[in-house]
Amino acid sequence: METINRKNVVAEILKDKTPFGFTPHKVFYNEINIRRKKWAMIVRGEKEPTITELQGICTFFKTDIKNYI
């Protein structure tokens, strides 16, 4: 799988799209097809999301993936 180069692009998306914080629910995990543990590691910057995961996150938050890669 191809990964992105930037350190914590998901944190940027969350900051841009959810200024009051974001608590993911089951629907979120199902829509982007990611497990809770992997999501937590991505948000903390321990792992980088794959392009497919990043695309799912951007689709969920209704933003363009080109802004973040």
Z-matrix of the N, CA and C atoms (Angstrom, degrees):
N
C 1 1.446
C 2 1.515 1 110.37
N 3 1.287 2 114.52 1 144.40
C 4 1.455 3 120.35 2 179.29
C 5 1.527 4 109.47 3 -87.37
N 6 1.331 5 117.37 4 135.32
C 7 1.458 6 120.91 5 177.77
C 8 1.522 7 108.94 6 -114.33
N 9 1.321 8 115.30 7 162.00
C 10 1.461 9 119.77 8 178.81
C 11 1.521 10 110.03 9 -87.12
N 12 1.314 11 117.04 10 162.17
C 13 1.458 12 122.11 11 -173.98
C 14 1.526 13 113.45 12 -89.80
N 15 1.303 14 118.03 13 -22.67
C 16 1.448 15 120.47 14 -172.72
C 17 1.517 16 111.85 15 -78.42
N 18 1.321 17 116.19 16 146.92
C 19 1.461 18 122.89 17 -172.26
C 20 1.532 19 113.14 18 -59.46
N 21 1.318 20 118.09 19 -61.62
C 22 1.456 21 119.27 20 -175.52
C 23 1.520 22 111.09 21 -140.86
N 24 1.300 23 115.42 22 69.41
C 25 1.456 24 121.90 23 -178.57
C 26 1.525 25 111.30 24 -67.43
N 27 1.318 26 118.05 25 -28.83
C 28 1.465 27 120.91 26 179.07
C 29 1.525 28 110.15 27 -65.42
N 30 1.307 29 117.72 28 -37.79
C 31 1.464 30 120.83 29 176.87
C 32 1.529 31 110.29 30 -61.88
N 33 1.318 32 117.60 31 -37.35
C 34 1.468 33 121.18 32 176.69
C 35 1.519 34 111.13 33 -63.86
N 36 1.322 35 116.55 34 -43.69
C 37 1.473 36 120.66 35 179.60
C 38 1.524 37 109.67 36 -62.50
N 39 1.327 38 117.18 37 -45.98
C 40 1.460 39 120.28 38 -179.96
C 41 1.524 40 111.45 39 -62.37
N 42 1.326 41 116.51 40 -40.43
C 43 1.462 42 120.48 41 179.41
C 44 1.529 43 110.92 42 -64.75
N 45 1.337 44 116.22 43 -40.43
C 46 1.465 45 120.97 44 -179.49
C 47 1.526 46 112.65 45 -71.38
N 48 1.315 47 116.74 46 -40.20
C 49 1.457 48 121.10 47 -170.97
C 50 1.521 49 115.42 48 -98.96
N 51 1.312 50 118.47 49 -19.01
C 52 1.468 51 121.34 50 -178.52
C 53 1.524 52 109.74 51 -135.25
N 54 1.328 53 118.30 52 78.37
C 55 1.460 54 120.44 53 -175.63
C 56 1.533 55 113.62 54 -65.32
N 57 1.325 56 118.08 55 -18.92
C 58 1.457 57 120.66 56 -178.05
C 59 1.523 58 112.77 57 -103.61
N 60 1.312 59 117.15 58 13.63
C 61 1.459 60 121.32 59 179.58
C 62 1.518 61 111.15 60 99.77
N 63 1.299 62 115.49 61 163.41
C 64 1.456 63 121.27 62 -177.91
C 65 1.511 64 109.63 63 -142.55
N 66 1.315 65 116.05 64 125.32
C 67 1.451 66 122.22 65 174.75
C 68 1.525 67 107.49 66 -115.65
N 69 1.323 68 117.76 67 107.63
C 70 1.458 69 120.06 68 -177.30
C 71 1.529 70 112.48 69 -69.26
N 72 1.310 71 114.74 70 146.81
C 73 1.458 72 122.03 71 177.53
C 74 1.520 73 109.20 72 -117.28
N 75 1.306 74 115.73 73 176.10
C 76 1.456 75 121.69 74 -177.43
C 77 1.526 76 111.93 75 -56.64
N 78 1.308 77 117.30 76 -38.47
C 79 1.470 78 121.91 77 179.30
C 80 1.526 79 110.00 78 -60.08
N 81 1.324 80 116.84 79 -42.65
C 82 1.458 81 121.88 80 178.90
C 83 1.525 82 110.43 81 -59.60
N 84 1.323 83 116.92 82 -50.82
C 85 1.465 84 120.56 83 -178.70
C 86 1.526 85 111.37 84 -61.37
N 87 1.319 86 116.47 85 -39.66
C 88 1.466 87 120.11 86 179.39
C 89 1.525 88 111.86 87 -67.91
N 90 1.322 89 117.01 88 -40.51
C 91 1.471 90 120.54 89 -178.29
C 92 1.520 91 112.67 90 -66.63
N 93 1.318 92 117.65 91 -39.23
C 94 1.470 93 118.45 92 -178.88
C 95 1.520 94 112.32 93 -95.01
N 96 1.341 95 115.91 94 -3.00
C 97 1.468 96 121.57 95 175.49
C 98 1.532 97 111.46 96 58.60
N 99 1.325 98 114.83 97 58.96
C 100 1.462 99 121.46 98 179.85
C 101 1.524 100 108.71 99 -140.60
N 102 1.308 101 116.59 100 149.94
C 103 1.466 102 121.63 101 178.44
C 104 1.530 103 109.45 102 -87.33
N 105 1.321 104 116.23 103 156.79
C 106 1.470 105 121.49 104 -177.65
C 107 1.527 106 112.53 105 -60.98
N 108 1.313 107 116.66 106 -42.79
C 109 1.468 108 120.05 107 -178.77
C 110 1.530 109 110.83 108 -63.38
N 111 1.317 110 117.31 109 -43.29
C 112 1.468 111 120.70 110 179.23
C 113 1.522 112 110.09 111 -64.70
N 114 1.342 113 117.62 112 -40.85
C 115 1.462 114 121.72 113 178.09
C 116 1.526 115 110.14 114 -58.88
N 117 1.315 116 116.49 115 -45.99
C 118 1.468 117 120.26 116 -179.36
C 119 1.527 118 110.95 117 -61.87
N 120 1.334 119 117.51 118 -41.34
C 121 1.463 120 120.75 119 179.37
C 122 1.527 121 111.11 120 -67.02
N 123 1.323 122 117.98 121 -35.88
C 124 1.464 123 121.41 122 177.82
C 125 1.524 124 110.27 123 -66.90
N 126 1.325 125 116.98 124 -46.62
C 127 1.468 126 120.89 125 -178.47
C 128 1.520 127 111.04 126 -62.97
N 129 1.331 128 117.43 127 -38.15
C 130 1.471 129 120.76 128 178.73
C 131 1.519 130 112.61 129 -76.24
N 132 1.329 131 117.14 130 -9.31
C 133 1.460 132 120.31 131 179.46
C 134 1.515 133 113.96 132 85.36
N 135 1.324 134 117.81 133 12.16
C 136 1.459 135 121.50 134 -179.97
C 137 1.521 136 111.99 135 -78.57
N 138 1.320 137 116.38 136 -29.19
C 139 1.466 138 122.01 137 177.17
C 140 1.513 139 108.56 138 -133.02
N 141 1.315 140 115.23 139 153.68
C 142 1.459 141 120.31 140 176.47
C 143 1.523 142 109.00 141 -98.32
N 144 1.330 143 117.26 142 141.43
C 145 1.463 144 119.39 143 178.98
C 146 1.525 145 110.79 144 -73.42
N 147 1.320 146 115.54 145 150.49
C 148 1.456 147 119.01 146 172.67
C 149 1.526 148 107.55 147 -75.08
N 150 1.300 149 116.15 148 166.68
C 151 1.468 150 120.16 149 178.41
C 152 1.527 151 110.15 150 -60.25
N 153 1.326 152 116.93 151 -39.60
C 154 1.466 153 120.92 152 179.40
C 155 1.527 154 111.02 153 -63.17
N 156 1.329 155 117.21 154 -43.39
C 157 1.466 156 120.57 155 178.03
C 158 1.521 157 110.90 156 -65.31
N 159 1.314 158 116.45 157 -43.02
C 160 1.460 159 120.26 158 179.03
C 161 1.523 160 110.96 159 -63.55
N 162 1.313 161 116.93 160 -38.71
C 163 1.456 162 121.25 161 177.74
C 164 1.529 163 110.41 162 -63.38
N 165 1.327 164 117.43 163 -41.41
C 166 1.463 165 121.15 164 177.27
C 167 1.514 166 112.19 165 -64.12
N 168 1.329 167 116.78 166 -40.78
C 169 1.460 168 121.62 167 178.55
C 170 1.522 169 110.40 168 -64.05
N 171 1.326 170 116.72 169 -45.01
C 172 1.463 171 121.10 170 179.56
C 173 1.528 172 111.10 171 -64.32
N 174 1.307 173 117.29 172 -39.52
C 175 1.465 174 120.77 173 177.88
C 176 1.523 175 110.02 174 -63.93
N 177 1.316 176 117.30 175 -43.39
C 178 1.467 177 121.49 176 -179.93
C 179 1.526 178 110.79 177 -60.50
N 180 1.325 179 116.54 178 -42.98
C 181 1.459 180 120.86 179 -178.39
C 182 1.528 181 113.43 180 -89.48
N 183 1.328 182 116.41 181 7.10
C 184 1.475 183 122.95 182 177.10
C 185 1.526 184 111.96 183 53.75
N 186 1.313 185 115.00 184 53.33
C 187 1.461 186 121.53 185 176.55
C 188 1.520 187 108.74 186 -132.87
N 189 1.311 188 116.39 187 164.07
C 190 1.462 189 121.81 188 -176.92
C 191 1.523 190 110.28 189 -90.60
N 192 1.299 191 116.29 190 129.75
C 193 1.460 192 121.59 191 -178.92
C 194 1.527 193 111.45 192 -62.51
N 195 1.323 194 117.58 193 -26.82
C 196 1.473 195 121.42 194 -178.71
C 197 1.523 196 112.17 195 -63.82
N 198 1.312 197 117.46 196 -23.34
C 199 1.463 198 121.60 197 178.69
C 200 1.527 199 112.35 198 -69.58
N 201 1.330 200 117.01 199 -18.90
C 202 1.454 201 120.47 200 -170.08
C 203 1.517 202 115.55 201 -119.85
N 204 1.342 203 118.18 202 -3.51
C 205 1.462 204 118.70 203 178.33
C 206 1.519 205 110.44 204 -116.46
